Amino acid sequence: MPSPFPGMNPYLEHPAFWSSFHTRLMVAIADAIEPQLSSHYYVDVETRTYQSDESDEELLIGIPDAIVFAKQPDPSVPEVPATKETVVATQPRPETVAVPMPIEIKERYLEVREMGTDAVIAVVELLSPKNKRAGEGRTAYEKKRRLILGSETHLVELDLLRGAKPMAILGVRSVSPYRILISRSQQRPKADLYGITLQQPLPSFSIPLKPNEAEPIVPLQAVFNQVYERARYDTRIDYHQPVPSPKLSEADQVWVDELLAPIRGA
């Protein structure tokens, strides 16, 4: 069953779905552009790894291999009842606590490379909550972004998350919840920006290559639809629940309620 939304489905921004959706979408984009590349290029699915801990519990939901240790006390350790007064001095007994455990968070991104030289021609990124929130993840990504923008490598940056702070882009005239940035190295500092609303389908866009080379097209909405159906999100998402944070505008909320009314039985 297809997604009820015409474009990006905001329910996939929930931490329970985002990590697997991020991986599936990046692999699907790679599969979509690979047949369009000439023999001069190939595409790699790369992985970036961050260290996180239980303080980022909301980000860890749904992440494979992320073990969030229980916050409940160990039932095998008897509790020591508190007393108001202690007449006889006793040896203090330790209480059972937990420490934040480092957990690896993996993010996929794409590199289009030149055959033979392995030079990185274009980088395709899908921003994650870790990239957009203040902290180690954002700092690391911003550093990489600056390096790319100062090089001969093209950058394609997809932001399909409404929450947190967007990446720096100058001269933006309209505000939209979703954005796709196409930065061609030979045109910098100018770049192309697709602003996408909740009610619009996701656009198709091209991946920049070397001059005079045929550029592969990413039919993003079609790719998204395939990912949504293959992952069976229609049976996993409870559309009776509200849209994940951040809160929608009043107009968008009315539109979403009308859109989902047949599913909710309202």
N, C-alpha and C positions, 0 to 999 in steps of 0.2 A: 504494500500500500504506500503511495507516495506521501511526501510531507504535505501537511495542510497549508504551509506557508509558501508564497510564490518565490521567495528567495531564501535567505539565511533563516534557519529555524532557531529562534532564541533559546529554546529549551535545551539545545545542545551546548549552550554556554554553561550549563550546570556542571560543577566539578565531577559529578558522577559519570558524565559522558565525555567531557572535553578531551581528556588525555587520549582515549582511543580514537575519538573523532579526528583529532589533530593528526595522529599517525596515519589513519586510513585516508584522509584527504590528501596528504602529501604524497603518499604512495600512488594514489589514483591520478594525481596531476602528473607525476612522473610517467605513469603508464600512458597517459593521454598524449604527452608531447614526444615520447620516445619514437614512435613510428613516423613522426613528421620531421625528425632531425635527419640531416644529410649524413653521409658517412664521415664527415669531418668532426662530428660531435657525438658525445654520449652524456647521459644524465645519471648522477649518483644520488642516492638517498643517504644523507649524512646524519650524524647524531651529535647533538650537543648535550653535555651532562652537567647538572648543577647538584650541589649538596644542599639538602634542606633538612628540617627536623619537625618535631611535632608542633612547633609554634605555627607552622604553615599547614595545619591539619586540613583546612578547607581546600587547599590546593592538592592535597594528597589523595583525596577521595577518588577512587577509580583508576589510580595510577598503578600499573602492574608492578609487583615486587615491593610496593611501598607498604611497610608494616607499621601501623600506628599502634603503639603499645597501649594496653588498657590502662585507663586512669583509675579504675576501681582498686581498692586494697586487696591484697592477696588473702583469700579466705582461709588459707592454711596457716596463717600467722594470727594467733589470737590477739584481740585488742586488749590493751591494758586500761582498765577503767580508771577514769580520772577521780581523784579524791581532793577534797578541799584542804585537808591537812595531812601531813605525813609526820608521824611522831618519831619513827625510827628511820634513820638514814639508810637508803638503799642504793644499790648500783644502778645507774641510769640504763634503761633498755632502749635500743635503737628502734625507730619506726621504719616501716617499709616505704620507700619512696621510689620515684622513677626519674631517670635523667633523659634529656632529649637525645634521641639516637639519630645520627646522620643517615639520611636516606637519599639515594640517587634519583634525580628527576631527569628523564631523558626527553629531549625534543628533537623532532626530525625537521630537516630542511633539505633543499635540493641545490645541487651545483651542476650547472651545464658546463662541461669541460671540452676542450679541444682535443681531438684524437691525436695521439702521437706526443704532443707536448704536455698534456694534462693541465694546461693553463685553465684557470677558472674564468669563463666568459660571462656567466650570469649566476646570481644567487637568488633563489626563491625562498622567502621566509613566510611562515604563518605565525603571527604573534601569539604568545601564550599569556596566561595570567601572570606568570613569573616574569615575563619580559616587561609587562606594563606596570606592575606594582613596584614601588620603591624598594630597593634592596639589591642583593648580589646579582640576581637574574637580570634586572634592568640595567644595572651598571655594566655587566659583561656584554649584554646585547648592544647597548649604546656604543661601547668601545668598538665592537665589531662593525657596527653600522658606519661609524666614522671612518674606519679603515677602508671599507668598501667604497664609500662616497668619495674618498680621496684617491681612488685607484682607477684603473681602466675597466673594472668589472661592473657590469650592470646589476641593478638591484630591483627585484620585484618583491614588494612587501604587502602581505595581506593581513588586514586587521578585521577579524570577524567577531570581535568581543566588544560589547558596548561599555563594559566597565573599565575602571582605572584610567590612567592618564595616557592619551595617545602619544605616539612618537612625534618629535618636532618636525613640523612642515611649515614653511613660510608662505604667506600670501593666500591662505585658505579663506575663501569668501563665504562658504556655506558650511554649516555643521551637520554632519550625518553620523549615524551610529556605526556604520561599517565603511571601511575605506580600503582601496587598493592603490598602491603607489608604484608607478613604473618610472624608474630613474635610469635613463640611458647615459652612459659615461660621457659620450661626445656632446650631450646637450646640457650637462650640469652647469649652473645650478638649477636650470629649468627641469621640470619633471611633469609627468601626467598623473593626475589624481582622479580616481573614480570614487565619488561619494555615493553611498548606497543606503537607501532607507529600508525600513522593515517591510514596506509594502512593495518593494521593487525586486524583480529577479536579479540574480547575480550576473554580472556582465561577462562577456568573453573578452580576452585580452591576449596580446602576443608576448612572447618571451624574446627580449632583444638578443641578437647575436652579433657577429662581426658585420661590418658594412657590406651591403649588396648580397647578403645571405637571406634565403627565405626563412622567415621566422615562424616557429610553431605557434598555433593558436590554442589557448586553453578555454574550452567551452565550460566555464566554471559551473554554471547552473546544471548542465547535463552531468558533469562529474559529481557534483554535490548530490544530485538525485540518485545516482548509482550507489554512492556511499551510503546514503540514507536507507535505501532498500536492502542492500546487501547486509548491513549491520542490524536490520530488523528493528530500527528505532521506533517504528510505528507501534510495535507491541511492547516496547520497553519504556516509552515516555508516557507519563500520566498527564494528559492534557486537562484534567480537572484541577490540577495544581496551578498556582499562579506562575507567571513567567519569572524565571530566576532574576535576581538582582543584577543590575540596578533597576529601580522602578521606572516603568514606562511613563511617557507623557500621557496626559489625559486623553488626547486624541488617539494615540497609538493603543491605549488600553481599550478604548471603545471599539476600535477596529479589530483588535485581537479577540475580544469577547464575541463580536459578531461572527468572526471567522470560525471560531471554535464552537459556536453554539450547537451546530449539528452533532459534533463529537461529544460534547458535554450533555447533550439531551436537553438543553435549555430552551 
